[in-house]
């Protein structure tokens, strides 16, 4: 009865009632929109902190470029290119400055060469192909005194290692890339390593399709932990050596015998090991070109504790019938602090760019022999046809925690170079790149550059922060307007109703019934407006958030960020979006009604 009477009275002031309802709907809509956006922005920012990491890389720039020439005997011309020259190799300790606030301190990663007698690094078809392409350690005998500045015919007396079909055959021999080759004499035996290439000498390529050129891999590139060459100063640079009586019993001859064993281990059984303190430090994972295919990633605690766990490439696992949970034996025998994995073990090709023998002329001994548990298999999308940049994982790369290598590699370093983006990484707190660079630039290190990969965090968090600011302003303004409207219309519908109250009292209604008669109608209007407005704001907020992130197709590029380098990184926003909470409009609606009741009292 009281409700019916209250609604009848509200109906007598239709214009005022409709205006009240519309204003309540609008103000609560904006209030709901602001609250939902604020809540969603907070959730998104928290999720960004979890999902995104900011990885920095350091790159030492050359002090100068030196013009290097390269002779080609086929064309009788030099080719030229620029070679970077470094006055000194900067220590990684330069990055340990006050205020850096690292989450993970800078690491300069080597990659290790490992082998396991039971592990295959090539398929049977690849082995068959490579067998005929291997560099071969051979003894040759010239048919006449000659300087091999052009093609000369020599006899292969013996093959110590490599393509054994060459033994006893004649080959065309040329010191192709030397503008001043030495003399080889008729009837004498020389030992060298020969590589097969296509013949491009114009006067003979029709008759002789292939030629062999010599090189001398017995020259050691061993370095100490300071990057200094360990080998003697008087290193011979001859590409062949005469085989004399008892040659293989002296120091020089033993090197060539050891070379065959080292070659066999490297080309047929070696695979690269990549130690790191975080999988995301490896750019293929950081940029999304590599991903865990089966199993899981190495955990933060496993990295910290140096657990004997690893993730291996899918193809490598299939080749060796390995699966998650299996163990793999890793015998580490060399460390390269100069080249990256892909510069040596690129897809489909192995390029020997260091000496396989140590300063004693021996094959490098194993310095770490451990069993590792496979916790995950990874796959990558890198194009094997593209020339490696150094940032790729290369072929057959096994990833392990750096701290899992317990023994020192200082006697097994084959190369040592400056900090590069592909081997020097660290992690800082998200959103602090600008502050970090300001402090780094204050150090005044001109030839060391730092770049950051944050997956789009700076841009996303900045945009979401701006949206949060708008949401806060919207909440403040709409809340104030909502309160003002409630106060005003409550005043109109209650304080200005003395005549109505007097009539109702004269009709026998008590004070409480008169009060309820006025409140029922107002609260129904407010409740109706609050419900409509709350859910209208909820749907609007959901629409705004979905359009902001475009969950289906939108990708945020950070390629043009002022201080963050993400030219190859696109962060999919759909994976980090936070949906609007369905409970929010319900709670907001109840709050508006509760506040209205308090005001009415």
C-alpha positions, 0 to 999 in steps of 0.5 A: 500500500505504501509502495503503491502510494509512493509510486503514485505520488512520483507519477504526479511529477513525471518530468522531475522523476524522469530527469532524476532517473536519467541523471542518476543513470548517467552519473552512475554510468560514468562512475561505474566506467571510472571504477571498472577502468581503474580496477582493470588498469591496476590489474593490468599493471600488476600483470605486466610486472609479472609477464614482462621482463626488462633485459639489457644487453651491452655492446662494446664498439670498435675504436677504429676500423682497419682495411683488410685485404684478401687475395684471390688467386682465381681472379688475381685480385684483392678483395677488401673489407673493414675489420673492427679494431679494439684497443682494449677489451673492456671488463664486465665490471664496468657495468657494476656501478652504483644505482644500477639496481640489477635483478640479475647482474650482468653476465658475459656468456661463453658457449661451450663445446661438448661431446658425448660418444653416444650422441648423434649430431647429424642424421645418417644422410647428413653424415654421408654428405658431410663425410665427403666435404670434410677438411682432410689432414693429408700428406702430399707429394708434388710432381715438380718444384712449384709455387702453388700460386695457381693450380698444380697437380700433387699426389695424396700419399696418405690421409691421416683424417678426413675423406679417405677416398683421396688417398692415392689420388691426384688433386689440383692444389692451390694456395688460393688465398695467399698472395705470396705462397712458399715453394714445394719441391718435387718428390718431398712429402708435405703435411697439410689440411686441404679443403675442397672448393669449386675451381674459379680459375678461368683458364681451367675451370672447364677441365678442372671443376674442383680444387683444394686449398691448404691451411694449418689448424695446428696453430693454437688460439688458446687464451688465458682468462685475461684474453691474452694468447697463451701460445708461444710468440714464434708461431709458424704460419706455414700452411704446410710442413715437410714430413722428414724422418721420425717426423711424427715423433717430434713436437711438430709431428705430434701436433698433426697427429693430434689434429686428426683426433681433435677434428674428428671430435669437433666435426662429428661429435661436438654440439654447443652448450649455452650457459645462462642465468635466465632463458630470456637472456637468449635473444631467440627466446626473448624475441619469441623465435624460440619456445618450449615445445614439450616439458618446461623451462628451467626454473628461477631456483634451478638457475640460482642453485646451479641444478644439473638440468637442461633444455634441448632442441626438438630436432636434437632430441628426435635424432637421439630418441631423447625425451623429457626426464631423460639424462644426457651426458655433457663433456665440456672441453672448450669455451669460446668467449668471442664468437656466438653459437650461431657463428660456429654452429649455424644451421646446416653448417659448422665453421671452424673459426678457432684452433682445435689444439691448445698451446701444447699442441694437444686436443683440449681435455674435458674440464667438466663431465656431468649428467644433466636431466632434460626438463624441456624441449624447445623449438625455434622459427629461425630461418636456416637460410639466413646468414647468422647475426650471432643472436641465434641459438644455432644448431643443436644448442643445449641450454644449461644454468651457468652455475651448474658448471662447477669447474673452471674453464680457464685452461680451455678458452679458445677465443676471447673477445669484447662484450657483445649483445649476443653474449652480455646480458642483465635484468633490471626492474621494469620501467627503470630503463631511463634512470639506468641509462642516465646513470650509465651515461654519467660514467663516460664510457664512450665505446660501450653501448647498452640497449634494452628489450622489454617486450613493450612494457614501457609503452604498454605500462605508460598507456595503461598508466595514462588510462588509469589517471583518466579513470581516477579523474572520472571516478572523482568527478562522477562521484561528486556529481552523483552525490550532488544529484542525490542531495538535490533530488532528495531535498526536492522529494523529501524536504519540499513535501510538507503539504503531502506529509500533512495530507497523509497524516490527516488520513491517519498515517503515522510518522514512520509510514509517511517517511516510508511513503516518500522513501520507497519511490525515491529509492526505487528510482535510485536503485533502477538508475544505479542498476542501469548505470552500473552495468552500462558503465561495466559494458562500456569499460569492457568495450574500452579495454577490448578496443585498447588491447584489441585482443584478436589482432592488435600488436604493440610495437616498441620499435620506435621507443626513445631508449628501448630497442625492440625492433624485432619484438612485438608483444601480443597484448591479448596475453596480458589483458585483464578482463573487467570484474563482473562483481564490480557493478554489483558492488557499486550498485549496492554502494550507491543505494546504501549512500542514498539511504544514508542521505535520505535519513 
